[in-house]
Amino acid sequence: MTPGVYLALTVTIAVAALTPGPAVTAIVARAITDGVRPALAINAGVVTGDLLFFMLAAAGMAAAAHSLGDLFTVLRWLGAAYLVWTGIQLWRFEPRDPTSSKSAGHESHFWRNYGAGLLLMFGHVQAMLFYAALLPGFVDFSRLTTRDIALVALTLVIVIGGINAGYAALGARARHFFADARAQQTLHRVAGTLMLLAAVLVATR
């Protein structure tokens, strides 16, 4: 892979990552309500899903999205259901004194948030098709080396993970502007609405 091709591929991945979708919406919503750590756990699951899709595409297995269509449909609906459940919980949030305890939720549940991000990606068949359609335009598979695969995988982790982390930081900063009970409730309802929007995006893709 030449430096020019690698640069073009990196820019394309960055533009795709910067475009808000279900994953970004879920990350921002979690950051708004619970802070950076839970949002980064979702981000880790999302990046893992991206890596798996890239590996499948690189191995020439993108056709699995068609042959296993029913399975991917089930996973997509499970991901949407989780987002709906989370959105409802956020809407039912009861305001509390932020100095007396931490925001109730999911700060310590790394694996639950990680699993949510991974499930979100498993239900996103278009992500696999994106890699399957994208890679042939940049990579000559007849000359693809282990080094090339490792380089692209590292790029995915840095670019997608970094951009999503930036979104998480922005969401977390927003929560510090809302300290009183009414503002907390408003913030959680905004986050709940974002989660429900992400569920719609997942279910209709």
Secondary structure in CASP SS format (residue, H / E / C, confidence):
PFRMAT SS
TARGET T0000
AUTHOR 0000-0000-0000
METHOD secondary structure of the structure
MODEL  1
M C 1.00
T C 1.00
P H 1.00
G H 1.00
V H 1.00
Y H 1.00
L H 1.00
A H 1.00
L H 1.00
T H 1.00
V H 1.00
T H 1.00
I H 1.00
A H 1.00
V H 1.00
A H 1.00
A H 1.00
L H 1.00
T C 1.00
P C 1.00
G C 1.00
P H 1.00
A H 1.00
V H 1.00
T H 1.00
A H 1.00
I H 1.00
V H 1.00
A H 1.00
R H 1.00
A H 1.00
I H 1.00
T H 1.00
D H 1.00
G C 1.00
V H 1.00
R H 1.00
P H 1.00
A H 1.00
L H 1.00
A H 1.00
I H 1.00
N H 1.00
A H 1.00
G H 1.00
V H 1.00
V H 1.00
T H 1.00
G H 1.00
D H 1.00
L H 1.00
L H 1.00
F H 1.00
F H 1.00
M H 1.00
L H 1.00
A H 1.00
A H 1.00
A C 1.00
G C 1.00
M C 1.00
A C 1.00
A C 1.00
A H 1.00
A H 1.00
H H 1.00
S H 1.00
L C 1.00
G H 1.00
D H 1.00
L H 1.00
F H 1.00
T H 1.00
V H 1.00
L H 1.00
R H 1.00
W H 1.00
L H 1.00
G H 1.00
A H 1.00
A H 1.00
Y H 1.00
L H 1.00
V H 1.00
W H 1.00
T H 1.00
G H 1.00
I H 1.00
Q H 1.00
L H 1.00
W H 1.00
R C 1.00
F C 1.00
E C 1.00
P C 1.00
R C 1.00
D C 1.00
P C 1.00
T C 1.00
S C 1.00
S C 1.00
K C 1.00
S C 1.00
A C 1.00
G C 1.00
H C 1.00
E C 1.00
S C 1.00
H C 1.00
F H 1.00
W H 1.00
R H 1.00
N H 1.00
Y H 1.00
G H 1.00
A H 1.00
G H 1.00
L H 1.00
L H 1.00
L H 1.00
M H 1.00
F H 1.00
G C 1.00
H C 1.00
V H 1.00
Q H 1.00
A H 1.00
M H 1.00
L H 1.00
F H 1.00
Y H 1.00
A H 1.00
A H 1.00
L H 1.00
L H 1.00
P H 1.00
G H 1.00
F H 1.00
V C 1.00
D C 1.00
F H 1.00
S H 1.00
R H 1.00
L C 1.00
T C 1.00
T H 1.00
R H 1.00
D H 1.00
I H 1.00
A H 1.00
L H 1.00
V H 1.00
A H 1.00
L H 1.00
T H 1.00
L H 1.00
V H 1.00
I H 1.00
V H 1.00
I H 1.00
G H 1.00
G H 1.00
I H 1.00
N H 1.00
A H 1.00
G H 1.00
Y H 1.00
A H 1.00
A H 1.00
L H 1.00
G H 1.00
A H 1.00
R H 1.00
A H 1.00
R H 1.00
H C 1.00
F C 1.00
F C 1.00
A C 1.00
D C 1.00
A H 1.00
R H 1.00
A H 1.00
Q H 1.00
Q H 1.00
T H 1.00
L H 1.00
H H 1.00
R H 1.00
V H 1.00
A H 1.00
G H 1.00
T H 1.00
L H 1.00
M H 1.00
L H 1.00
L H 1.00
A H 1.00
A H 1.00
V H 1.00
L H 1.00
V H 1.00
A H 1.00
T H 1.00
R C 1.00
END
